[in-house]
Amino acid sequence: MSEATPRAKNTVVIAMDGSEHSFYAFEWYMDFLNKPGDHLLVVHSPDNKSHLRTPVMSIDGSAVFRMVEKSEEEVNKIVIQIKDKLTKSGISARLMRLTGDAGHAIVKAADENKANLIITGSRGLGAVRRTLVGSVSNYVLHHAHCPVLVCQRKLHGHKSS
C-alpha cells in the first residue's frame, strides 16, 4: 500500500463475559493492536449454559422468577464493568448485548458487522468441562469467517519453559 492510499479501517469484535480473562483480552487489544480509526464492537453474551450446573426442578413460578431476576442483575453488573473499562480506556466503542448461545451469537455479530478480527479470552477449561459445556473460544475459533485471536492469560506463579 502506498503512502497516498489510506489504510482501511478495521472492525474488531471483542467478546467480553465479565471474567478476568475477557478483561485481559481487552487490555491486550489496547496495548498491542488498537489503532486510531478502528471500529471497536464489544459484545457480551451471558453464559446460557450455566443452567447445566444448576438444574431447575420447580413448579413454583416465583422461584424461577427470582432465579431469572438474579441472573439479570449479574448480567447488568458485568455490563456496568465493561462500560467502566471502555470509559477509562478513552476509546469509542459500541457495546452489544447478545442473546442465545454465546459462541454462535459472537460469530453472527462479527459476520453482521463485517468484522476483520474477533478477540476473545480463554478461561482454560479442563478437558471434562470443555466436553460437557463446550468452549466459547473454541466454537468461535472454528466457526468465524475472519481471523480470531484467543488471548491466554498467564497464571501467576506459572513458569514458562
C-alpha positions in Angstrom: 0.0 0.0 0.0 1.4 3.4 -1.0 1.6 6.3 1.4 -1.1 8.1 -0.5 -3.5 5.2 0.0 -5.3 5.4 3.3 -5.3 2.3 5.4 -8.7 0.7 5.6 -10.4 0.9 8.9 -10.7 -2.4 10.8 -13.7 -3.6 12.6 -12.7 -5.5 15.7 -15.1 -7.5 17.8 -14.0 -8.2 21.4 -16.0 -10.8 23.3 -16.3 -9.9 27.0 -18.2 -12.0 29.5 -17.0 -10.1 32.6 -14.3 -12.6 33.5 -10.7 -11.5 34.2 -9.8 -13.4 31.0 -12.0 -11.3 28.9 -10.7 -8.1 30.5 -7.2 -9.4 29.8 -8.1 -9.8 26.1 -9.4 -6.2 26.1 -6.2 -4.9 27.7 -4.1 -6.9 25.2 -6.0 -5.3 22.3 -5.5 -1.8 23.8 -1.8 -2.4 24.3 -0.9 -4.1 21.1 -3.5 -3.7 18.3 -5.6 -0.6 18.9 -5.2 1.9 16.1 -6.9 5.2 15.6 -9.9 4.8 13.3 -10.6 1.2 14.1 -14.2 0.4 14.8 -14.5 -1.5 18.1 -17.5 -3.6 18.9 -17.6 -5.1 22.4 -20.1 -7.9 22.6 -21.4 -9.5 25.8 -23.3 -12.7 25.8 -24.3 -14.3 29.1 -23.3 -17.9 29.7 -26.6 -19.6 28.8 -25.1 -23.0 29.6 -24.9 -22.2 33.3 -28.3 -23.9 33.7 -26.4 -27.2 33.2 -24.8 -26.7 36.6 -28.0 -25.7 38.3 -30.9 -27.8 37.2 -34.3 -26.2 37.8 -36.9 -28.7 39.0 -39.6 -26.4 40.4 -43.3 -25.8 39.9 -43.0 -22.6 42.0 -43.1 -19.8 39.4 -41.8 -17.3 41.9 -38.6 -19.3 42.5 -38.0 -19.4 38.7 -38.7 -15.7 38.5 -36.2 -15.0 41.3 -33.5 -17.0 39.5 -34.1 -15.1 36.3 -34.1 -11.8 38.2 -30.8 -12.7 39.9 -29.3 -13.7 36.6 -30.4 -10.4 35.1 -28.8 -8.5 38.0 -25.5 -10.3 37.4 -25.5 -9.5 33.7 -26.2 -5.8 34.4 -23.2 -5.7 36.8 -21.0 -7.2 34.1 -22.3 -4.7 31.6 -21.5 -1.8 34.0 -18.0 -3.2 34.5 -17.5 -3.3 30.7 -18.8 0.2 30.2 -16.5 1.4 33.0 -13.5 -0.2 31.3 -14.4 1.4 28.0 -14.8 4.8 29.6 -11.4 4.5 31.4 -9.7 3.5 28.1 -10.9 6.7 26.4 -11.8 4.9 23.2 -15.1 4.9 21.4 -16.7 1.5 21.2 -20.2 0.1 20.6 -21.4 -2.3 23.2 -23.8 -5.0 22.1 -25.6 -7.4 24.5 -26.2 -10.7 22.7 -28.7 -13.5 23.4 -28.6 -17.2 22.7 -25.6 -19.5 22.6 -22.6 -17.3 23.2 -20.3 -18.8 20.5 -22.9 -18.7 17.8 -24.0 -15.1 18.8 -20.4 -13.8 18.7 -19.8 -15.3 15.2 -23.1 -13.9 14.0 -22.4 -10.4 15.4 -19.0 -10.5 13.7 -20.5 -11.5 10.4 -23.3 -8.9 10.5 -20.8 -6.1 11.3 -18.2 -7.3 8.7 -15.5 -7.8 11.4 -11.9 -8.1 10.3 -10.9 -9.7 13.7 -12.5 -11.3 16.7 -10.7 -11.2 20.0 -11.7 -13.4 22.9 -10.2 -14.6 26.2 -9.7 -18.2 27.2 -10.7 -19.5 30.5 -8.6 -22.6 30.1 -11.4 -25.1 30.9 -10.3 -28.6 31.7 -11.0 -31.3 29.2 -14.0 -32.7 31.0 -15.8 -29.4 31.5 -15.0 -28.3 27.9 -16.5 -31.6 26.7 -19.7 -31.2 28.8 -20.4 -27.5 28.3 -18.2 -26.6 25.4 -15.8 -23.7 25.0 -17.0 -20.4 23.6 -13.5 -19.5 22.3 -13.2 -22.9 20.7 -16.5 -22.5 18.9 -15.6 -19.0 17.7 -12.2 -20.2 16.5 -13.7 -22.9 14.4 -16.8 -21.1 13.1 -15.8 -17.5 12.5 -15.3 -16.2 9.0 -12.5 -13.9 10.0 -9.2 -14.3 12.0 -9.7 -15.0 15.7 -7.2 -14.1 18.4 -7.6 -16.1 21.6 -5.8 -14.4 24.5 -4.5 -16.9 27.0 -3.8 -15.2 30.3 -0.6 -16.3 32.0 -1.2 -17.6 35.5 0.6 -16.1 38.4 3.5 -18.3 39.6 3.4 -20.3 36.3 7.0 -20.8 35.0 7.3 -20.9 31.2 9.7 -23.5 29.8 
